[in-house]
Amino acid sequence: MDPATAVIVSTVIAKLCPLLSIWIRLRWRARREEQRQRYLLQVAETVASDGQVEFDDRDGDGHHLHVKITRTPVPGEDQAA
């Protein structure tokens, strides 16, 4: 391999590594958000039939999630649980 080709190949690799790193991080974050969304939908569907769900979701760097679940009491159900 001549020196010019080696310089071109090393330059291309040097440019691709940061791009690949960014792509991997974005892909990981997108999958994490999809899993989070599926979980929240499952919680909402489970509680929605006999209660109320309130979400206070502040995402970004803080990653704050506040969930308030209010269930309607069912006659004859044990209230201690």
C-alpha positions in Angstrom: 0.0 0.0 0.0 1.5 3.3 -1.0 1.6 6.2 1.5 -1.2 8.2 -0.2 -3.6 5.3 0.1 -2.7 4.8 3.7 -3.4 8.4 4.5 -6.7 8.3 2.7 -7.8 5.1 4.5 -6.7 6.3 7.9 -8.5 9.6 7.3 -11.7 7.8 6.3 -11.5 5.5 9.4 -10.9 8.5 11.7 -14.0 10.2 10.3 -16.2 7.0 10.5 -15.4 6.1 14.1 -17.1 9.1 15.7 -20.0 8.7 13.4 -20.4 5.1 14.3 -20.2 5.9 18.0 -22.9 8.5 17.7 -25.1 6.1 15.7 -24.7 3.4 18.3 -25.7 5.8 21.1 -28.7 7.1 19.3 -29.8 3.6 18.5 -29.5 2.5 22.1 -31.4 5.6 23.3 -34.2 5.0 20.7 -34.6 1.4 21.9 -34.7 2.4 25.5 -37.4 5.0 24.8 -39.4 2.4 22.9 -39.3 0.0 25.8 -40.2 2.8 28.2 -43.2 3.8 26.0 -44.4 0.1 25.8 -44.2 -0.2 29.6 -46.1 3.0 30.2 -48.8 1.9 27.8 -49.1 -1.4 29.6 -49.5 0.4 32.9 -52.1 2.8 31.5 -54.1 -0.1 29.9 -54.0 -2.1 33.1 -55.2 0.8 35.3 -57.5 2.5 32.8 -60.4 0.1 33.2 -61.0 1.0 36.9 -58.9 4.0 37.7 -56.9 7.1 36.5 -53.3 7.5 35.6 -51.4 10.8 35.5 -47.9 11.0 34.0 -45.5 13.8 34.7 -42.6 13.0 32.4 -39.6 15.4 32.2 -37.1 13.8 29.9 -33.8 15.1 28.6 -30.9 15.0 30.9 -33.0 14.9 34.0 -35.0 11.7 33.3 -37.7 12.5 35.8 -40.9 10.4 35.7 -43.7 10.8 38.1 -46.7 8.5 37.9 -49.9 8.9 40.0 -52.4 6.1 39.9 -55.8 6.6 41.4 -58.0 3.5 41.5 -61.8 3.5 42.0 -62.6 1.3 45.0 -64.3 -1.9 44.1 -67.0 -3.0 46.5 -65.9 -6.1 48.5 -62.2 -5.7 47.6 -59.6 -5.8 50.3 -58.5 -2.1 50.8 -55.3 -3.0 52.7 -53.3 -4.0 49.6 
